[in-house]
Amino acid sequence: MYTILQVIGMSKKEKLINRLISRPSDFEFSELITLLGYFDYTVAKSGKTSGSKVTFEDGEGDYLRIHKPHPRKILKHYQIDDIITSLKERGKI
């Protein structure tokens, strides 16, 4: 656990990383967009046939793919685990 002084000193990026790593049951797709934005990933434009698949690119040729959750906006646990694994493998977290 963090003390109140540690939490106050944390950046928004650090708070969001810690939230992701805690594997919450209510992590939203919008939070993922914000988090990946801190690592310079943007949502890539995709064609009409991409369906709910979303690709995040970082401008250096690296990408992450995920199915956009629907109808709810909350990520499934396996998606959170995949994102954590991918970011760890890339040395981002």
C-alpha positions as CSV (number, residue, x, y, z in Angstrom):
1,M,0.0,0.0,0.0
2,Y,1.0,3.6,-0.6
3,T,1.0,6.3,2.0
4,I,-0.9,9.5,1.3
5,L,2.3,11.3,0.6
6,Q,3.4,8.7,-1.9
7,V,0.1,8.9,-3.7
8,I,0.2,12.7,-3.9
9,G,3.7,12.6,-5.3
10,M,2.7,10.2,-8.1
11,S,2.1,11.4,-11.6
12,K,-1.1,10.6,-13.4
13,K,0.9,8.2,-15.6
14,E,2.2,6.3,-12.5
15,K,-1.3,6.2,-11.0
16,L,-2.8,4.8,-14.2
17,I,0.1,2.2,-14.5
18,N,-0.5,1.1,-10.9
19,R,-4.2,0.9,-11.6
20,L,-3.6,-1.3,-14.6
21,I,-1.2,-3.6,-12.8
22,S,-3.7,-4.1,-10.0
23,R,-5.9,-5.7,-12.6
24,P,-9.2,-3.9,-11.6
25,S,-12.5,-5.3,-12.8
26,D,-13.5,-1.8,-14.1
27,F,-10.6,-0.7,-16.2
28,E,-12.1,1.2,-19.2
29,F,-11.1,1.4,-22.8
30,S,-10.7,5.2,-22.4
31,E,-8.2,4.6,-19.6
32,L,-6.2,2.3,-21.9
33,I,-6.2,5.0,-24.6
34,T,-4.8,7.5,-22.1
35,L,-2.3,5.1,-20.7
36,L,-0.9,4.1,-24.1
37,G,-0.8,7.8,-25.0
38,Y,1.7,8.3,-22.2
39,F,3.9,5.8,-24.2
40,D,3.3,7.6,-27.5
41,Y,0.9,5.1,-28.9
42,T,-2.0,6.4,-31.0
43,V,-5.0,4.6,-32.4
44,A,-4.2,3.6,-36.0
45,K,-6.7,4.3,-38.7
46,S,-8.3,1.0,-39.8
47,G,-10.6,0.1,-42.7
48,K,-14.3,-0.6,-42.5
49,T,-13.6,-4.3,-42.2
50,S,-11.6,-4.1,-39.1
51,G,-14.7,-4.6,-36.9
52,S,-14.0,-4.1,-33.2
53,K,-10.2,-4.7,-33.6
54,V,-8.2,-1.7,-32.6
55,T,-4.5,-1.2,-33.3
56,F,-2.3,1.2,-31.3
57,E,1.0,2.3,-33.0
58,D,3.9,4.1,-31.5
59,G,5.4,5.7,-34.6
60,E,8.5,3.4,-34.4
61,G,6.8,0.4,-36.0
62,D,5.7,-1.1,-32.7
63,Y,2.0,-1.9,-32.3
64,L,-0.5,-3.4,-29.9
65,R,-3.8,-4.9,-31.0
66,I,-6.9,-5.4,-28.9
67,H,-10.6,-6.0,-29.5
68,K,-12.6,-2.9,-28.4
69,P,-15.0,-4.1,-25.6
70,H,-18.6,-3.8,-26.4
71,P,-21.3,-3.1,-25.5
72,R,-19.7,-2.2,-22.2
73,K,-16.5,-0.1,-22.2
74,I,-14.7,-2.2,-19.6
75,L,-11.8,-4.4,-20.6
76,K,-11.9,-8.1,-19.8
77,H,-9.3,-9.6,-17.5
78,Y,-7.5,-11.5,-20.3
79,Q,-7.1,-8.2,-22.2
80,I,-5.6,-6.5,-19.1
81,D,-3.2,-9.4,-18.7
82,D,-2.2,-9.2,-22.4
83,I,-1.6,-5.5,-22.2
84,I,0.5,-5.8,-19.0
85,T,2.6,-8.6,-20.6
86,S,3.1,-6.6,-23.8
87,L,4.1,-3.4,-22.0
88,K,6.5,-5.4,-19.7
89,E,8.1,-7.1,-22.8
90,R,8.7,-3.7,-24.3
91,G,10.2,-2.3,-21.1
92,K,7.5,0.3,-20.7
93,I,6.4,-0.9,-17.3
